[in-house]
Amino acid sequence: MLCRRVVSGVNASERIYFAFEPQGTPEIGVVIPYEEIYIRDRWEDLTSCPWWYRYAPEIDLQIQWWTDVRRFLDVDWYAVPCFYSRSERKHIFIDHRLDGDYLVNSLTDLQRKIERPPVGGWNKEGAVESARPVNPPDTFEEINRRIKLPQETGEETDLEGRDDFAKALRDGPAKDLYPIAHVSSPLWNCYGLWGFEGLMIRIAERRDLVEYACRRLLLRQLYSIKRSAALGAKAIWIEECMTDMIHPDVFAELNVPLIAQMADEIRSQGMKSIYYFCGNPAGKLEHILATQTDALAFEESKKGFNIDIEQMSAYLNGRRTLLGNLDAVNVLQEGSEEDLRHEIARQLKAGRSNKSRFILSVGSPVTPLTPPERVRLYCDIAHELSAA
């Protein structure tokens, strides 16, 4: 079992918990966003376990790789896993064959070949991928067929053992960590229906269609929020992408009410909400505040825009919890140790000026080219300076 650092009587979970409180946190917590992406990309460097352990139905195997990874990712939160149900675990096993590894259900005889996800998430040829849906929906009836609504049967809270892995973590190696879960905004989910160009065209020309799809997608996200609460999450990370490219008035009309409903449901489930706005928030900050989410996270400065953490802290002035946006490439991946220490100190100072309602974070996922030792250094320096 891992031994978690406790300084001044504040453990990792409490560092995050108090960051959401009006009085702020006495010791600033450190996290990375989307740690699952980094685990996928640097698997062999993080653990000696074979990659297929991620698919194994044995909880002890899951605990083994998870504990290995935390030697490097010494962050203060973790993503709550949703696991196989107890009935599924009675019949599922990994079958290692000459042509690959298969996930087999002995009860249903369902057999699925599993392959290790490619580094970076791209296809094996390394080509850039983008959603280009075939026959995108252009009527309300087609949207109904594409977006199936969840059945409100109580299943979202009756997990049938799907939370057993989460409980094993909570009672074991993650007992002092803060559990979170992830959902996406309804508008961002529309990307899967129409692709980038199709979505932007329909926002301009068929707003009614987009609004209808968003309302159905919202119901699915509300279902996911309830399930995340049942799994033991204490906060929900809401991902928002591509909406920096629509007019602020459209953003306010089409998107803000949906995020506000999600934030309200998250609160009603006893959790906190973190709104991660990808891209340039210029012209939309007041609208982003109107979502009534508990915390805000932004990318690092790139793509031709600048998001200065000190200016953002001054703007918020404690009205919301703020997450840091340390540069994942120029500082974490490429910077010297001195550069990393200097930027961590600058971010922590900005966080203190936000009435200590702050969580140190990287502005985007840690890159595949970043060595695990570098991530550990980021964690160690951050914990050292935040406790000083």
TIPALUM-312559 format. One line per field, with one value per residue: residue in three letters; chain; y, z, x of N, C-alpha, C in turn. Coordinates in steps of 0.001 Angstrom, whole numbers, m for minus. Atoms other than C-alpha are relative to their C-alpha. Layout:
residues N
r ALA|... .
c A|... .
n_c2 Y|... .
n_c3 Z|... .
n_c1 X|... .
ca_c2 Y|... .
ca_c3 Z|... .
ca_c1 X|... .
c_c2 Y|... .
c_c3 Z|... .
c_c1 X|... .
END
This chain:
residues 388
r MET|LEU|CYS|ARG|ARG|VAL|VAL|SER|GLY|VAL|ASN|ALA|SER|GLU|ARG|ILE|TYR|PHE|ALA|PHE|GLU|PRO|GLN|GLY|THR|PRO|GLU|ILE|GLY|VAL|VAL|ILE|PRO|TYR|GLU|GLU|ILE|TYR|ILE|ARG|ASP|ARG|TRP|GLU|ASP|LEU|THR|SER|CYS|PRO|TRP|TRP|TYR|ARG|TYR|ALA|PRO|GLU|ILE|ASP|LEU|GLN|ILE|GLN|TRP|TRP|THR|ASP|VAL|ARG|ARG|PHE|LEU|ASP|VAL|ASP|TRP|TYR|ALA|VAL|PRO|CYS|PHE|TYR|SER|ARG|SER|GLU|ARG|LYS|HIS|ILE|PHE|ILE|ASP|HIS|ARG|LEU|ASP|GLY|ASP|TYR|LEU|VAL|ASN|SER|LEU|THR|ASP|LEU|GLN|ARG|LYS|ILE|GLU|ARG|PRO|PRO|VAL|GLY|GLY|TRP|ASN|LYS|GLU|GLY|ALA|VAL|GLU|SER|ALA|ARG|PRO|VAL|ASN|PRO|PRO|ASP|THR|PHE|GLU|GLU|ILE|ASN|ARG|ARG|ILE|LYS|LEU|PRO|GLN|GLU|THR|GLY|GLU|GLU|THR|ASP|LEU|GLU|GLY|ARG|ASP|ASP|PHE|ALA|LYS|ALA|LEU|ARG|ASP|GLY|PRO|ALA|LYS|ASP|LEU|TYR|PRO|ILE|ALA|HIS|VAL|SER|SER|PRO|LEU|TRP|ASN|CYS|TYR|GLY|LEU|TRP|GLY|PHE|GLU|GLY|LEU|MET|ILE|ARG|ILE|ALA|GLU|ARG|ARG|ASP|LEU|VAL|GLU|TYR|ALA|CYS|ARG|ARG|LEU|LEU|LEU|ARG|GLN|LEU|TYR|SER|ILE|LYS|ARG|SER|ALA|ALA|LEU|GLY|ALA|LYS|ALA|ILE|TRP|ILE|GLU|GLU|CYS|MET|THR|ASP|MET|ILE|HIS|PRO|ASP|VAL|PHE|ALA|GLU|LEU|ASN|VAL|PRO|LEU|ILE|ALA|GLN|MET|ALA|ASP|GLU|ILE|ARG|SER|GLN|GLY|MET|LYS|SER|ILE|TYR|TYR|PHE|CYS|GLY|ASN|PRO|ALA|GLY|LYS|LEU|GLU|HIS|ILE|LEU|ALA|THR|GLN|THR|ASP|ALA|LEU|ALA|PHE|GLU|GLU|SER|LYS|LYS|GLY|PHE|ASN|ILE|ASP|ILE|GLU|GLN|MET|SER|ALA|TYR|LEU|ASN|GLY|ARG|ARG|THR|LEU|LEU|GLY|ASN|LEU|ASP|ALA|VAL|ASN|VAL|LEU|GLN|GLU|GLY|SER|GLU|GLU|ASP|LEU|ARG|HIS|GLU|ILE|ALA|ARG|GLN|LEU|LYS|ALA|GLY|ARG|SER|ASN|LYS|SER|ARG|PHE|ILE|LEU|SER|VAL|GLY|SER|PRO|VAL|THR|PRO|LEU|THR|PRO|PRO|GLU|ARG|VAL|ARG|LEU|TYR|CYS|ASP|ILE|ALA|HIS|GLU|LEU|SER|ALA|ALA .
c A|A|A|A|A|A|A|A|A|A|A|A|A|A|A|A|A|A|A|A|A|A|A|A|A|A|A|A|A|A|A|A|A|A|A|A|A|A|A|A|A|A|A|A|A|A|A|A|A|A|A|A|A|A|A|A|A|A|A|A|A|A|A|A|A|A|A|A|A|A|A|A|A|A|A|A|A|A|A|A|A|A|A|A|A|A|A|A|A|A|A|A|A|A|A|A|A|A|A|A|A|A|A|A|A|A|A|A|A|A|A|A|A|A|A|A|A|A|A|A|A|A|A|A|A|A|A|A|A|A|A|A|A|A|A|A|A|A|A|A|A|A|A|A|A|A|A|A|A|A|A|A|A|A|A|A|A|A|A|A|A|A|A|A|A|A|A|A|A|A|A|A|A|A|A|A|A|A|A|A|A|A|A|A|A|A|A|A|A|A|A|A|A|A|A|A|A|A|A|A|A|A|A|A|A|A|A|A|A|A|A|A|A|A|A|A|A|A|A|A|A|A|A|A|A|A|A|A|A|A|A|A|A|A|A|A|A|A|A|A|A|A|A|A|A|A|A|A|A|A|A|A|A|A|A|A|A|A|A|A|A|A|A|A|A|A|A|A|A|A|A|A|A|A|A|A|A|A|A|A|A|A|A|A|A|A|A|A|A|A|A|A|A|A|A|A|A|A|A|A|A|A|A|A|A|A|A|A|A|A|A|A|A|A|A|A|A|A|A|A|A|A|A|A|A|A|A|A|A|A|A|A|A|A|A|A|A|A|A|A|A|A|A|A|A|A|A|A|A|A|A|A|A|A|A|A|A|A|A|A|A|A|A|A|A|A|A|A|A|A|A|A|A|A|A|A|A|A|A|A|A|A|A|A|A|A|A|A .
n_c2 m1191|m1215|m892|m1340|m1109|m860|m1138|m885|614|m62|1036|m343|m254|m1254|m1119|m287|m343|m1371|m940|m362|m688|m1462|m426|468|1115|m394|588|153|1322|106|1012|m108|360|1143|875|1259|m135|181|1412|710|m307|360|1164|794|m796|m240|1264|1225|828|m27|m996|558|m63|m1015|650|1199|m94|207|m1284|m43|m396|m1431|m693|132|m1005|m1324|m355|m262|m1295|m1098|m347|m1141|m972|m252|m1112|17|556|1125|221|1160|959|812|1316|1026|386|1268|1110|49|500|1459|675|m656|274|m346|1177|m377|875|m285|m1201|m1140|180|m121|m83|1040|227|1424|190|m427|375|m1210|m66|m1260|m176|m1259|m476|m1140|m1281|m611|m1171|m1245|169|m19|1328|634|m595|m1311|m1077|m794|462|m967|611|m303|981|381|m251|m729|m218|m1316|m137|352|1446|613|m255|939|1327|m32|m307|770|m537|1011|424|m353|1194|132|692|m901|62|1417|265|1446|328|m750|m904|778|m476|m1325|195|538|m1134|m926|603|401|m939|m1349|m417|m1403|m794|m611|681|m815|670|m874|m37|m1039|m868|459|m589|656|1340|m77|214|1376|117|m753|m426|m1417|m881|202|m606|m1452|m393|162|m1049|m1231|117|866|m69|799|1393|129|m139|1233|1025|m330|325|1454|326|m438|1054|1049|m467|8|1407|299|m684|810|1225|m367|m183|1338|623|m590|m1238|m1203|m1123|351|m811|m199|m388|m861|m220|m605|m1067|m1308|m432|m533|m1349|9|4|1358|792|m291|492|1420|879|m328|622|1437|197|m388|1138|1034|m435|120|1426|390|m490|768|1308|m183|m70|m1273|m8|m671|m267|m121|m678|71|m1082|m1393|m415|m1441|m359|961|267|m210|1104|1185|m140|196|1429|305|1109|m316|m266|m233|420|m485|451|m915|m905|641|m165|m1411|m761|m41|99|m192|468|m1111|m848|732|m18|m1345|m159|785|m551|917|321|1410|715|m61|986|m517|367|129|377|1420|246|m867|28|1341|913|m515|m964|457|127|m1368|m527|660|m515|m1402|m94|508|m1054|m1091|457|68|m1377|m444|698|m628|m1281|329|345|1397|916|317|1342|m48|977|m250|m559|992|1308|191|527|1285|m204|m405|1180|102|m641|m1430|m199|141|m1221|m1012|248|m217|m1439|m627|307|m699|m1452|m322|181|m930 .
n_c3 0|70|m1164|519|m753|m781|m520|m840|m276|1159|958|1406|250|m662|776|1061|m637|m522|1121|393|m1099|54|m671|745|m538|m640|769|1348|577|1335|827|1449|627|915|m270|726|1293|m213|m347|1287|875|m589|m825|m381|m878|m1268|m679|627|349|1423|296|m26|m1357|m24|376|m816|m949|m1367|m645|m506|1108|205|m1089|189|935|m502|m1027|706|676|m966|m394|818|23|m1414|m5|m1139|349|936|677|m545|1078|69|303|363|m1072|m626|861|1139|m425|m139|1302|907|m193|1109|690|772|1164|908|789|m855|m1285|152|m1166|275|m955|136|m73|1261|1082|679|28|593|m9|m607|464|m760|680|496|m701|524|351|1439|589|34|1075|m451|658|m863|90|m262|204|1267|m41|1202|m156|m1243|m167|387|m431|m1408|m83|116|m1267|m976|226|m320|m1421|m823|m1349|m1059|m675|m1424|m707|m1225|296|m148|m1373|m345|888|107|m161|894|m836|m875|196|m620|m1452|m365|8|m1074|m1276|50|411|292|m1115|m349|1219|305|1186|963|1209|1168|992|1014|165|1086|1292|434|440|1343|953|476|932|1246|304|m258|993|m43|m1207|115|993|m566|m999|730|883|m557|m1452|m638|22|m987|m1315|m290|m305|m1285|m1086|m191|m535|m1390|m816|m144|m898|m1348|m403|m319|m1251|m1085|m103|m570|m1434|m580|6|m1067|399|m775|934|1404|971|1194|1118|1026|1122|1261|m124|97|1392|288|m545|m1414|m190|306|m1133|m1146|251|331|m826|m1421|m794|m119|m997|m1286|m460|m441|m1271|m1019|m311|m727|m1371|m667|m323|m1026|598|536|1459|571|1410|757|1253|936|974|m438|m664|175|330|m558|m1409|m804|311|m672|m1398|m111|m85|m1436|m386|m1198|323|1412|472|1351|622|m13|1158|1231|1094|303|m1059|m1257|m1235|m1077|m1234|m950|399|m246|m1441|m361|518|m809|m1354|m955|290|362|m86|1268|211|714|1421|305|1396|77|943|m158|m1375|m582|864|563|m839|m972|m1350|m498|648|m605|m1361|79|444|m1086|m1025|522|m25|m1397|m462|587|m711|m1311|192|216|m1346|m195|644|1131|154|1029|1062|1333|799|945|m364|60|1318|9|m33|m1344|m788|m1303|m1036|90|m656|m1433|m429|m77|m1212|m1183|m168|m344|m1394|m836|m27|m499|m1456|m591 .
n_c1 848|m789|m7|260|m572|885|m749|811|1285|893|m359|225|1419|377|m535|970|1270|m10|m104|1359|657|m193|m1222|m1156|m758|m1252|m1098|549|m131|m587|653|m129|1267|26|m1138|187|m670|m1437|m198|70|m1134|m1298|311|m1166|m857|686|278|m499|1154|350|1032|1360|545|1079|1256|187|1114|m470|m263|m1365|m871|220|m688|m1441|m521|375|m971|m1261|73|m3|m1362|m389|1097|299|942|911|1312|m15|1276|713|281|1217|m564|973|919|m384|420|m915|m1312|72|m68|m945|m1424|m882|m523|m1188|m82|m1101|295|259|681|1442|861|990|1074|326|1452|633|m920|m464|m1450|m444|m1443|m407|m1293|m483|259|m1241|m522|546|1403|227|9|m1309|m793|m445|747|867|1378|1054|1309|686|1095|734|1444|288|1436|506|1391|182|163|m1321|m693|566|m585|m1429|m217|924|97|m182|1211|m26|449|m771|m1253|m1136|m489|m113|m1129|m209|m1403|m890|m802|m875|m1372|m53|m19|m1309|m915|370|m374|m1394|m1045|507|862|m234|78|1299|528|746|482|m7|1078|m187|1157|867|m353|m1226|387|570|m1087|91|1124|m145|m1353|m228|623|1444|547|m29|1007|1347|193|331|1156|1056|m153|1048|m430|m1073|612|729|m1005|m604|931|m46|m1320|m19|596|m998|m1037|557|m56|m1396|m325|553|m801|m1298|205|152|m1324|m793|m678|303|21|181|m738|828|m869|602|m922|433|989|m651|104|1325|192|369|1450|455|m468|865|1356|73|m811|m54|1069|m224|m1047|573|808|m931|m581|1039|143|m1208|178|1057|m572|m1011|m1337|m450|m142|m1163|291|m1250|297|m1122|m34|m99|1237|221|1373|954|m263|1207|911|m541|388|1449|311|98|m862|m771|m1400|m293|m1322|m266|m1235|m1132|m40|m455|971|213|660|m737|774|m954|612|56|1110|1238|215|444|1357|931|m65|610|1403|28|m1268|m729|m1044|m1150|m127|m1422|m217|m343|m1092|m1165|m501|m62|m749|m1250|m700|m989|550|171|1205|1160|158|417|1398|837|55|838|1386|444|197|1268|1064|188|695|1412|469|m417|952|m873|m563|m1045|238|m537|1087|511|m561|m1445|m330|m697|m1447|m406|m375|671|m807|284|1291|m240|m677|1070|766|m825|m234|1279|321|m974|238|1345|m5|m987 .
ca_c2 0|3460|5815|9230|12434|14329|17817|19944|17461|17948|14890|14764|14559|17450|19637|19329|19471|22747|24319|24336|25929|29730|29936|28150|25436|25736|23577|23609|20269|19062|17164|16378|16292|13110|10915|7920|9274|9413|5922|4634|6333|5390|2052|131|3000|3181|m496|m3946|m5341|m6382|m3909|m6330|m6043|m3005|m5403|m8152|m8950|m9608|m6641|m7641|m7279|m3842|m2788|m4020|m1816|1108|1045|832|3899|5986|5811|8401|10063|11244|13502|14275|12964|9964|8997|6652|3467|1783|m1947|m5147|m6189|m9131|m11361|m10415|m11217|m14787|m15476|m13080|m14023|m13094|m15770|m15451|m16897|m17048|m14273|m12028|m11560|m12003|m10963|m13928|m14324|m18033|m17547|m15703|m17021|m13416|m13067|m9763|m9264|m6607|m4530|m2059|1518|3374|6033|9482|8006|8263|5396|2989|4739|7981|9937|12761|11644|13750|12799|12659|10930|9071|10119|12731|13304|16155|15531|15234|11607|10772|12403|10290|7160|8255|9527|6881|8160|6349|4363|5798|2412|3059|1247|4369|3913|106|m768|m4550|m4554|m2224|m116|m2966|m1795|1755|515|m1456|1702|3826|1366|776|2679|5639|6091|9532|10733|12767|10822|12521|11516|12961|13999|16147|19094|18318|20754|19222|15794|16992|16799|13043|13551|16045|16481|19917|21489|19947|21131|24700|24873|23565|25983|28769|27372|24759|25944|24190|20840|21387|22534|19403|17129|18966|18490|14735|14584|16530|13746|11243|13393|13805|10016|9762|12287|10186|7072|8855|9857|6245|5165|7489|10543|13822|16064|16016|17345|18815|18922|21695|21856|23902|26343|29086|29260|30335|33840|34680|35338|31911|30343|32054|31016|27498|26205|28048|26844|23230|23479|25246|22307|19898|21942|21978|18190|17754|19905|17965|14773|16261|16771|19694|20699|21651|23311|22790|25282|24395|27182|30957|32170|35813|37403|34498|34765|36245|33580|30894|32249|32101|28297|28354|25622|25415|25523|26665|25189|26565|25487|26936|29796|28395|28361|32126|33064|33865|32761|34184|32457|35612|37692|34951|34798|38562|38425|35685|37080|33998|33834|30366|27751|28005|25255|25978|25809|24930|24479|20762|21095|24101|23714|20176|18330|20619|23038|22756|21826|25502|26443|23925|25101|28753|28154|26024|28796|31403|29326|28715|32429|33164|30535|32135|35458|33687|33406|29985|28547|26852|23461|23238|21504|21186|23043|20007|16261|15281|14467|11022|12509|13507|10948|9618|10872|14357|14019|12819|15831|18112|16455|16589|20249|21203|19408|20906|24499|24311|23194|25877 .
ca_c3 0|m799|2005|1281|2397|5170|5981|8817|9336|5834|3589|m204|m237|2202|43|m2760|m480|1168|m2213|m2847|500|933|3284|797|1405|3868|1563|m2218|m3884|m7086|m9932|m13607|m15927|m17812|m16102|m17898|m21172|m19784|m18293|m21727|m23441|m20971|m19670|m19719|m17962|m15192|m14381|m15043|m15459|m18988|m20726|m20785|m16997|m17738|m19108|m16488|m14285|m11206|m8833|m7366|m10821|m11198|m7803|m8764|m11855|m10220|m7270|m9583|m11498|m8354|m7668|m10433|m10502|m6891|m7405|m4970|m6912|m9048|m11508|m9987|m12077|m13158|m13252|m14414|m12456|m10083|m12426|m15350|m13336|m12816|m16550|m18074|m18588|m20791|m23344|m24734|m28249|m31024|m32927|m29897|m26610|m26313|m23716|m23440|m21728|m21074|m20414|m23613|m25700|m26657|m27714|m28394|m29422|m27295|m28539|m26778|m27564|m29696|m28113|m28481|m29234|m32989|m35395|m35904|m39091|m37146|m39211|m37584|m36800|m36897|m36617|m40071|m39467|m42275|m42761|m39990|m38511|m40008|m38545|m35000|m35699|m36764|m33615|m31532|m33150|m32622|m29036|m26913|m23585|m20381|m18632|m15205|m13501|m10564|m12320|m12131|m8361|m8152|m9539|m9002|m7950|m10635|m7782|m6187|m7738|m6625|m3083|m3048|m3982|m1488|1333|228|m1827|m2602|862|1295|m2270|m3728|m6177|m9336|m12493|m16001|m18256|m21380|m22123|m24290|m27002|m27155|m27463|m30637|m32327|m32541|m34413|m37027|m36882|m36602|m39872|m39655|m36091|m36818|m39899|m37989|m35107|m37698|m39849|m37810|m34232|m33410|m34369|m32241|m29287|m29548|m29639|m26674|m24580|m25177|m24533|m21311|m19994|m20660|m18832|m15849|m15724|m15780|m12956|m10758|m11559|m10728|m7354|m6700|m7582|m4913|m6877|m4968|m7993|m11679|m14380|m17197|m20464|m22957|m26396|m29567|m28114|m28098|m31846|m31550|m30750|m27045|m27442|m29004|m26247|m23633|m25264|m26375|m23850|m20534|m19409|m20059|m18034|m15269|m15110|m14896|m12111|m10241|m10505|m9359|m6305|m5565|m5547|m2968|m5375|m6748|m10420|m12391|m15758|m18107|m20939|m23822|m26111|m25809|m23195|m24347|m24454|m22560|m19002|m17558|m19358|m17986|m14483|m15185|m15413|m11592|m11615|m8496|m10193|m13497|m15445|m18593|m21063|m20998|m23409|m26930|m30312|m30553|m27286|m23800|m20496|m17696|m14391|m12402|m14407|m14149|m10394|m10115|m12240|m10141|m6791|m4960|m6604|m7928|m7267|m9967|m11378|m12606|m16253|m16186|m19741|m20545|m23370|m22858|m19083|m17963|m20969|m22245|m19437|m17078|m13437|m12627|m15174|m13653|m10104|m11083|m12877|m10058|m7597|m9853|m10151|m6412|m5712|m8133|m6372|m2994|m4412|m5358|m1594|m1678|m3637|m5986|m7252|m9093|m12435|m15908|m18561|m20799|m20725|m20011|m23323|m24306|m24574|m20901|m18825|m15686|m13594|m14798|m13658|m10277|m10067|m10799|m7970|m5515|m6154|m5971|m2651|m1256|m2215|m1362|2176|2664 .
ca_c1 0|1260|2229|735|2387|632|1949|575|m2238|m3697|m3810|m4180|m7961|m8277|m6029|m8568|m11600|m10583|m9778|m13542|m14338|m14776|m11789|m9523|m6974|m4080|m1955|m2485|m3093|m1446|m3110|m2778|m5782|m6685|m4128|m5665|m4271|m753|m1068|m2097|841|3621|2368|5679|7468|4899|4343|5776|2262|1219|m1085|m4027|m4337|m6511|m9150|m8788|m11811|m9641|m9605|m6234|m4645|m6205|m4869|m1414|m951|m2761|m362|2662|1544|1179|4894|5230|1812|1868|m1132|m3909|m6886|m7807|m10511|m13095|m13298|m16515|m15762|m17426|m20521|m20231|m22219|m19969|m16838|m18076|m17912|m15368|m11723|m8766|m7832|m4293|m4166|m1601|m3381|m3838|m5674|m9423|m11971|m14304|m17660|m18172|m21890|m22794|m19858|m19139|m15500|m13800|m10224|m8548|m5654|m3473|m4603|m2026|175|m1335|m4739|m4219|m4613|m1727|m613|m159|m2682|m4620|m8118|m11255|m14898|m16472|m19815|m21523|m25161|m25237|m28708|m30724|m34166|m35483|m36416|m32873|m31513|m33910|m32493|m28894|m29246|m30891|m32142|m31133|m33791|m34570|m34790|m32513|m29654|m27523|m27294|m27764|m24340|m24397|m20777|m19468|m18129|m16137|m12854|m13622|m14315|m11069|m9189|m11091|m10354|m6766|m4172|m6455|m7925|m6334|m6966|m9832|m12059|m13357|m15226|m15486|m18360|m18549|m20797|m23843|m22721|m19241|m20887|m22573|m19175|m19687|m22964|m21826|m18048|m16471|m17607|m21066|m21589|m20523|m22743|m25741|m25167|m25376|m28192|m30114|m29911|m33179|m31669|m28575|m30666|m32801|m29750|m28249|m31367|m31273|m27535|m28054|m30302|m27543|m25020|m27330|m27573|m23763|m23524|m25817|m23800|m20551|m21957|m22940|m19391|m18045|m16897|m16691|m16248|m17145|m14808|m16932|m15035|m15828|m14193|m14609|m17124|m14495|m15178|m18800|m20067|m20385|m24118|m24617|m22537|m24691|m27941|m27114|m24605|m24667|m28140|m27109|m23910|m25837|m28264|m25357|m23772|m27076|m27403|m23804|m24544|m27722|m25653|m23291|m20380|m18374|m18166|m15053|m15638|m12685|m12973|m10655|m9533|m9697|m12228|m12004|m15460|m17017|m15724|m18900|m20919|m18591|m19200|m22935|m22714|m22468|m19836|m17687|m14286|m12798|m9905|m8306|m5663|m2180|m1422|m1099|m2838|m2433|m4132|m2877|m4379|m2252|m2917|m2147|m4602|m7239|m6772|m7149|m10302|m11908|m10741|m11949|m15373|m14569|m11954|m9291|m7104|m3605|m2589|1101|2433|2502|5046|7312|7614|6717|8120|10885|11780|14730|14203|14693|12008|9623|10242|9846|6536|5142|6024|4378|1208|1040|1436|m1418|m3494|m2910|m4105|m7360|m7970|m6252|m9147|m6703|m5552|m2245|m2684|m1245|m3240|m3700|m2915|679|2369|3689|7214|7235|9211|7473|10396|9554|5944|7155|9459|6481|4561|7446|8251|4585|4055|7246|6405|2708|3550|6200 .
c_c2 1243|797|1430|1067|792|1103|880|m542|18|m1075|408|348|1333|1215|399|468|1466|1042|459|827|1505|465|m455|m1101|472|m505|m361|m1395|50|m1154|94|m368|m1225|m922|m1330|47|m258|m1452|m853|166|m483|m1248|m732|757|186|m1275|m1159|m937|41|903|m547|m76|1001|m615|m1173|175|m184|1340|76|368|1482|821|m15|1062|1406|476|295|1412|1151|298|1241|1092|235|1228|m242|m452|m1194|m141|m1286|m974|m625|m1357|m954|m261|m1338|m1195|m129|m625|m1508|m716|580|m412|435|m1286|433|m1013|410|1286|1205|m369|295|108|m905|m54|m1442|m262|313|m424|1211|79|1261|118|1368|342|1205|1287|633|1228|1274|m87|7|m1417|m512|567|1398|1162|743|m427|1142|m670|482|m993|m245|180|703|331|1423|161|m368|m1510|m710|216|m943|m1381|m38|168|m716|556|m1106|m337|304|m1155|m158|m668|906|m1|m1433|m604|m1479|m379|726|998|m765|416|1361|m121|m530|1094|913|m538|m350|1113|1413|594|1466|920|459|m613|940|m888|1034|m132|1096|870|m540|560|m632|m1422|m8|m174|m1410|m221|586|297|1500|893|m101|649|1510|513|m86|988|1295|m103|m828|m57|m879|m1467|m246|83|m1285|m1125|246|m358|m1501|m428|419|m1088|m1155|420|50|m1413|m373|644|m795|m1271|302|211|m1347|m728|585|1263|1152|1253|m536|1008|72|511|797|270|676|1142|1378|577|450|1339|m82|m36|m1380|m940|183|m598|m1520|m887|255|m635|m1497|m303|349|m1128|m1139|354|m145|m1460|m504|440|m845|m1398|96|79|1431|m133|804|160|280|552|m29|1145|1365|448|1480|276|m891|m183|208|m1087|m1284|47|m282|m1474|m445|m1281|438|392|156|m443|443|m608|990|878|m723|294|1470|782|m114|m74|56|m336|1113|938|m693|m20|1357|234|m740|509|m865|m357|m1452|m612|8|m1120|629|m452|m23|m592|m1439|m282|819|m14|m1430|m935|512|895|m636|m177|1377|642|m562|546|1441|106|m550|1060|1147|m393|m50|1390|562|m659|574|1317|m210|m506|m1472|m993|m438|m1446|80|m1117|371|435|m955|m1344|m41|m747|m1354|137|432|m1236|m39|662|1505|328|m99|1238|1146|m165|335|1489|702|m252|731|1488|349|m135|1008|1188 .
c_c3 0|1297|m499|948|714|609|789|214|m1146|m989|m1415|m285|593|m739|m1105|605|433|m1107|m476|1069|m49|631|m728|717|664|m770|m1377|m546|m1411|m755|m1419|m596|m886|208|m741|m1364|148|354|m1266|m798|556|872|485|935|1387|807|m759|m394|m1505|m243|137|1417|75|m286|915|1003|1456|629|510|m1090|m292|1071|m217|m945|509|1031|m608|m570|984|575|m744|12|1435|131|1033|m333|m914|m606|516|m1130|126|m555|m515|1180|594|m867|m1225|395|212|m1313|m940|333|m1247|m575|m911|m1125|m891|m785|852|1273|m173|1366|m273|1131|m181|41|m1326|m1224|m838|120|m738|101|584|m490|817|m761|m453|801|m654|m386|m1472|m542|m181|m1081|365|m644|1014|m215|322|m295|m1319|m148|m1369|288|1322|100|m364|260|1483|173|m90|1270|1078|m145|411|1494|820|1422|1032|643|1489|799|1359|m223|216|1417|516|m925|m157|50|m935|765|911|m140|667|1523|465|4|1194|1374|62|m460|m292|1171|381|m1214|m263|m1293|m899|m1136|m1114|m794|m1013|m78|m1136|m1366|m557|m485|m1399|m1090|m580|m987|m1365|m415|168|m983|64|1197|m129|m1001|598|1125|m679|m713|566|1523|717|86|1049|1415|401|371|1369|1168|277|594|1456|914|213|969|1446|579|424|1309|1199|202|629|1507|702|70|1068|m372|897|m868|m1414|m854|m1262|m1126|m1043|m1087|m1160|137|76|m1401|m392|709|1467|242|m265|1136|1197|m166|m89|1063|1494|795|214|1056|1392|565|482|1350|1133|410|791|1454|745|388|1014|m517|m434|m1512|m418|m1494|m717|m1373|m883|m1004|661|658|m175|m443|635|1508|891|m251|681|1490|203|12|1444|382|1146|m302|m1503|m306|m1450|m522|286|m1246|m1204|m1085|m263|1051|1282|1170|1150|1331|1036|m325|256|1484|461|m449|898|1440|1002|m284|m403|355|m1385|m48|m792|m1446|m406|m1397|m88|m885|355|1405|510|m838|m321|941|909|1360|613|m602|661|1397|m11|m375|1055|1083|m453|52|1427|580|m547|702|1366|m137|m375|1308|313|m485|m1324|71|m1103|m1000|m1236|m880|m990|341|m121|m1287|89|97|1365|833|1336|1134|30|665|1511|564|151|1289|1263|255|452|1458|945|144|579|1509|689|664 .
c_c1 885|m110|m132|527|m1094|854|m973|m1408|m983|423|m415|m1456|m437|551|m968|m1326|m27|165|m1373|m724|276|1307|1256|758|1291|1227|m543|286|564|m653|542|m1345|168|1202|m124|683|1493|324|m28|1288|1344|m108|1250|939|m596|m220|626|m1139|m254|m1207|m1409|m582|m1148|m1366|m353|m1137|413|400|1433|995|m134|732|1511|552|m279|1023|1366|29|158|1377|477|m1066|m473|m894|m1086|m1418|180|m1388|m631|m330|m1389|422|m1085|m938|446|m400|896|1333|8|295|1051|1437|765|577|1154|206|1165|m225|m359|m730|m1485|m669|m1194|m1017|m475|m1499|m670|788|423|1509|418|1508|329|1402|411|m281|1304|387|m534|m1457|m294|m44|1431|901|486|m728|m865|m1445|m963|m1330|m608|m1147|m621|m1497|m325|m1489|m419|m1488|m67|m115|1345|813|m515|615|1470|252|m1070|18|189|m1334|123|m597|657|1339|1210|553|83|1054|327|1481|940|871|971|1465|166|54|1349|1058|m263|411|1483|918|m476|m779|173|m80|m1430|m539|m818|m507|m95|m1301|341|m1245|m874|401|1272|m300|m591|1053|m54|m1134|312|1438|127|m756|m1522|m648|m50|m1035|m1399|m265|m436|m1342|m1147|120|m1027|401|1086|m561|m718|972|619|m910|m11|1351|133|m565|974|1102|m500|m17|1423|427|m517|816|1357|m104|m119|1339|919|743|m430|m21|m143|746|m848|887|m784|1027|m730|m990|641|m143|m1401|m157|m411|m1503|m588|399|m925|m1385|m69|633|m105|m1147|196|1050|m523|m868|887|604|m1011|m201|1209|m98|m1025|472|1139|1423|309|196|1219|m252|1311|m319|1239|m73|33|m1311|m335|m1438|m1042|145|m1223|m1028|470|m333|m1484|m396|m162|757|909|1440|159|1421|143|1295|1131|m41|596|m1031|m325|m743|814|m978|1001|m657|m110|m1160|m1343|m330|m515|m1437|m1008|m64|m769|m1439|m192|1351|638|1023|1132|29|1475|175|517|1204|1237|591|145|869|1406|808|1040|m682|m235|m1252|m1257|m264|m514|m1477|m946|m157|m895|m1476|m539|m252|m1311|m1179|m269|m751|m1464|m612|237|m1051|649|451|1037|m217|795|m1166|m622|638|1516|346|703|1518|509|342|m736|785|m243|m1344|164|702|m998|m795|799|238|m1279|m364|955|m346|m1366|m69|920|m689 .
END
